[in-house]
């Protein structure tokens, strides 16, 4: 996850990042540039300042570092020039690519999926949303686990939690898997309770506002139902679903989500 900038000093500087996109055969440059523009918005939503970007055209991805050796060197130079500490890739990286890039750049390496999951974690408000997001984050991070999860032993620790000769990394992986199972059970219980409550509304016509993030769903919801949903010009600002009763006329009502 992207760390929140420290706010305990007078000079409140956000985390600074370089964005990276790759144009492969069959891709159009304007598509990649449009994706990078959205990635910049995502970074801003996560309180990260995108200070520069790199775009590389390649016939195929470099298996070890995603981008070519020359671009990695250029990336290192940009990090120093901008005093940046983070690199955000517009595509998903393999665990090996992330590790290799971190070693070569000495910077934090983030891909699009992990950035979006970080934003979800920031904006989740209900128990269901928080459980879903934590579950998704742990499933995403498990194959990328190195030695950064040792803090979990304090949450799940106790007698019988470590076998003889087991390494700390193996212990951490087992703890993450245990936490995933706990979250799955919690989510199932939450969804069962929701299904029970939903049975009482089966006679009411239901409608949903569906669309991509930041297209105006919350604004329309507020206009139709006075729901008071958060309206903000940010990607994924509203994560939790809202359901409100809307009176179409004196004889017709719907449940709008």
C-alpha positions as CSV (number, residue, x, y, z in Angstrom):
1,X,0.0,0.0,0.0
2,X,1.1,3.6,-0.6
3,X,1.9,5.2,2.8
4,X,0.1,8.3,3.8
5,X,2.3,11.4,4.0
6,X,3.3,12.4,7.5
7,X,1.4,15.4,8.7
8,X,3.2,16.1,11.9
9,X,5.6,18.8,10.5
10,X,5.0,22.3,9.3
11,X,6.2,21.4,5.8
12,X,3.6,19.0,4.6
13,X,5.1,17.5,1.5
14,X,3.1,14.7,-0.3
15,X,4.8,11.5,-1.5
16,X,6.4,12.1,-4.9
17,X,6.2,9.6,-7.7
18,X,7.2,8.9,-11.3
19,X,4.5,7.2,-13.5
20,X,5.5,4.5,-16.1
21,X,3.6,3.3,-19.1
22,X,4.5,0.9,-21.9
23,X,3.2,0.8,-25.5
24,X,3.1,-2.7,-26.9
25,X,2.3,-3.7,-30.5
26,X,-1.4,-3.2,-31.2
27,X,-1.6,-0.5,-28.5
28,X,-2.1,3.1,-29.5
29,X,0.0,5.9,-27.9
30,X,-3.1,8.0,-27.1
31,X,-4.6,5.1,-25.2
32,X,-1.5,4.7,-23.0
33,X,-1.3,8.5,-22.5
34,X,-5.0,8.6,-21.5
35,X,-4.4,5.7,-19.0
36,X,-1.4,7.6,-17.5
37,X,-3.6,10.7,-17.1
38,X,-6.1,8.6,-15.1
39,X,-3.2,7.1,-13.2
40,X,-2.2,10.6,-12.2
41,X,-5.7,11.2,-10.9
42,X,-5.5,8.0,-8.9
43,X,-2.2,9.0,-7.4
44,X,-3.6,12.3,-6.4
45,X,-6.6,10.6,-4.8
46,X,-4.0,8.6,-2.7
47,X,-2.3,11.8,-1.7
48,X,0.7,11.2,-4.0
49,X,2.1,13.9,-6.3
50,X,3.0,12.6,-9.8
51,X,6.0,14.7,-10.8
52,X,7.0,13.1,-14.1
53,X,6.3,10.1,-16.4
54,X,8.1,7.7,-18.7
55,X,6.5,6.0,-21.7
56,X,8.4,3.3,-23.6
57,X,7.5,1.5,-26.9
58,X,8.5,-2.2,-26.8
59,X,7.8,-5.2,-28.9
60,X,7.5,-7.3,-25.7
61,X,7.8,-6.7,-22.0
62,X,11.2,-7.3,-20.3
63,X,10.5,-10.4,-18.1
64,X,12.8,-9.2,-15.2
65,X,12.0,-5.5,-15.0
66,X,9.0,-4.9,-17.3
67,X,10.8,-2.0,-19.0
68,X,14.2,-2.1,-20.7
69,X,17.6,-1.6,-19.0
70,X,18.0,1.9,-20.5
71,X,14.6,3.0,-19.2
72,X,15.4,1.7,-15.7
73,X,18.5,3.8,-15.7
74,X,16.5,6.8,-16.9
75,X,14.0,6.1,-14.2
76,X,16.8,6.2,-11.5
77,X,17.9,9.5,-12.9
78,X,14.4,11.0,-12.7
79,X,13.9,9.8,-9.1
80,X,17.1,11.6,-8.1
81,X,16.2,14.7,-10.1
82,X,12.7,15.1,-8.6
83,X,13.6,13.8,-5.1
84,X,10.9,11.2,-5.6
85,X,10.7,7.9,-3.6
86,X,7.9,6.0,-5.5
87,X,7.3,4.6,-9.0
88,X,3.8,3.8,-10.1
89,X,3.4,1.5,-13.1
90,X,0.2,1.7,-15.2
91,X,0.2,-2.1,-15.6
92,X,0.3,-5.0,-13.1
93,X,3.8,-6.3,-12.2
94,X,4.9,-9.7,-11.3
95,X,6.3,-10.2,-7.8
96,X,9.8,-10.8,-9.4
97,X,9.6,-7.6,-11.5
98,X,8.6,-5.6,-8.4
99,X,11.6,-7.0,-6.4
100,X,14.0,-6.4,-9.2
101,X,12.9,-2.9,-9.8
102,X,13.0,-2.1,-6.1
103,X,16.7,-3.3,-6.0
104,X,17.7,-1.3,-9.1
105,X,15.9,2.0,-8.2
106,X,16.0,1.8,-4.4
107,X,12.4,3.2,-4.6
108,X,9.0,1.9,-3.7
109,X,7.4,0.2,-6.7
110,X,3.6,0.3,-7.0
111,X,1.4,-1.0,-9.8
112,X,-2.2,0.1,-10.8
113,X,-3.9,-2.6,-8.9
114,X,-2.1,-2.0,-5.6
115,X,-2.8,1.8,-6.0
116,X,-6.5,1.2,-6.5
117,X,-6.6,-1.2,-3.5
118,X,-4.9,1.5,-1.4
119,X,-7.6,4.0,-2.4
120,X,-10.3,1.5,-1.6
121,X,-8.8,1.0,1.9
122,X,-8.9,4.7,2.5
123,X,-12.5,5.1,1.4
124,X,-14.1,2.0,2.8
125,X,-16.6,3.0,5.6
126,X,-18.9,0.0,6.3
127,X,-17.8,-3.3,7.9
128,X,-18.5,-5.2,4.6
129,X,-16.4,-2.8,2.5
130,X,-13.5,-2.8,4.9
131,X,-13.6,-6.7,5.0
132,X,-13.7,-6.9,1.2
133,X,-10.8,-4.5,0.8
134,X,-8.6,-6.1,3.4
135,X,-9.3,-9.6,1.9
136,X,-8.4,-8.3,-1.6
137,X,-5.2,-6.6,-0.3
138,X,-4.0,-9.8,1.4
139,X,-4.7,-12.0,-1.6
140,X,-2.9,-9.5,-3.8
141,X,0.1,-9.2,-1.4
142,X,0.5,-12.9,-0.5
143,X,2.6,-13.9,-3.6
144,X,4.6,-10.7,-3.2
145,X,5.4,-11.4,0.5
146,X,9.0,-10.9,1.5
147,X,9.7,-9.8,5.0
148,X,7.4,-6.9,5.4
149,X,4.6,-8.6,7.3
150,X,6.3,-9.6,10.6
151,X,4.0,-7.2,12.4
152,X,1.1,-9.8,11.9
153,X,2.7,-12.1,14.4
154,X,1.6,-9.7,17.1
155,X,-2.0,-10.0,16.0
156,X,-2.2,-13.8,15.6
157,X,0.7,-14.8,17.8
158,X,0.7,-17.2,20.7
159,X,1.4,-20.8,21.6
160,X,1.5,-23.2,18.6
161,X,1.8,-20.5,15.9
162,X,5.4,-21.4,14.9
163,X,6.7,-24.8,14.0
164,X,10.3,-26.0,14.7
165,X,12.8,-24.8,12.1
166,X,10.2,-22.6,10.4
167,X,11.5,-19.3,9.0
168,X,9.9,-16.0,9.8
169,X,8.9,-15.6,6.1
170,X,7.1,-19.0,6.2
171,X,5.4,-18.0,9.5
172,X,4.3,-14.7,8.0
173,X,2.8,-16.4,4.9
174,X,0.9,-18.8,7.1
175,X,-0.4,-15.9,9.2
176,X,-1.6,-14.1,6.1
177,X,-3.4,-17.2,4.9
178,X,-5.0,-17.6,8.3
179,X,-6.2,-14.0,8.2
180,X,-7.6,-14.5,4.7
181,X,-9.7,-17.4,6.0
182,X,-11.0,-15.4,8.9
183,X,-12.0,-12.5,6.6
184,X,-13.7,-14.9,4.2
185,X,-15.8,-16.3,7.0
186,X,-16.7,-12.8,8.3
187,X,-17.7,-11.8,4.8
188,X,-19.9,-14.8,4.4
189,X,-21.7,-13.9,7.6
190,X,-22.2,-10.3,6.6
191,X,-23.6,-11.3,3.2
192,X,-26.0,-13.8,4.8
193,X,-27.3,-11.1,7.1
194,X,-27.8,-8.8,4.1
195,X,-29.6,-11.5,2.2
196,X,-32.0,-11.9,5.2
197,X,-32.7,-8.2,5.3
198,X,-33.2,-8.1,1.5
199,X,-36.0,-10.7,1.7
200,X,-38.2,-8.0,3.4
201,X,-37.9,-5.8,0.4
202,X,-38.6,-8.3,-2.3
203,X,-42.0,-6.7,-3.1
204,X,-40.4,-3.3,-3.8
205,X,-39.1,-2.5,-7.3
206,X,-35.3,-2.0,-7.2
207,X,-33.1,0.0,-9.5
208,X,-29.4,0.7,-9.6
209,X,-27.2,3.6,-10.8
210,X,-24.3,2.0,-12.7
211,X,-21.3,3.6,-14.3
212,X,-17.6,4.2,-14.1
213,X,-16.0,6.0,-11.2
214,X,-16.4,9.8,-11.0
215,X,-19.1,10.0,-13.7
216,X,-21.8,11.5,-11.4
217,X,-23.7,8.6,-9.8
218,X,-23.6,10.1,-6.4
219,X,-24.8,13.5,-7.7
220,X,-27.8,11.8,-9.4
221,X,-28.5,9.8,-6.3
222,X,-28.6,12.9,-4.2
223,X,-30.9,14.7,-6.7
224,X,-33.4,11.8,-6.8
225,X,-33.4,10.8,-3.1
226,X,-31.7,13.5,-1.0
227,X,-29.4,10.7,0.2
228,X,-26.6,13.0,1.2
229,X,-23.9,10.8,-0.4
230,X,-20.4,12.2,-0.6
231,X,-19.8,14.1,-3.9
232,X,-16.2,14.7,-4.7
233,X,-14.2,15.1,-7.9
234,X,-12.0,12.1,-7.2
235,X,-11.7,8.6,-8.5
236,X,-13.4,6.0,-6.2
237,X,-14.3,8.7,-3.7
238,X,-17.5,6.7,-2.9
239,X,-16.9,3.0,-2.3
240,X,-19.9,1.8,-0.2
241,X,-23.3,1.2,-1.7
242,X,-26.2,3.4,-0.6
243,X,-29.9,2.4,-0.8
244,X,-32.7,4.9,-0.6
245,X,-36.5,4.8,-1.1
246,X,-37.6,7.1,-3.9
247,X,-41.2,8.1,-4.5
248,X,-41.9,8.3,-8.2
249,X,-45.5,9.5,-7.5
250,X,-48.2,8.9,-4.9
251,X,-48.6,5.3,-5.9
252,X,-45.2,4.2,-7.0
253,X,-42.0,3.8,-5.0
254,X,-38.6,2.2,-5.8
255,X,-35.5,1.3,-3.9
256,X,-32.6,3.0,-5.6
257,X,-29.0,1.9,-5.0
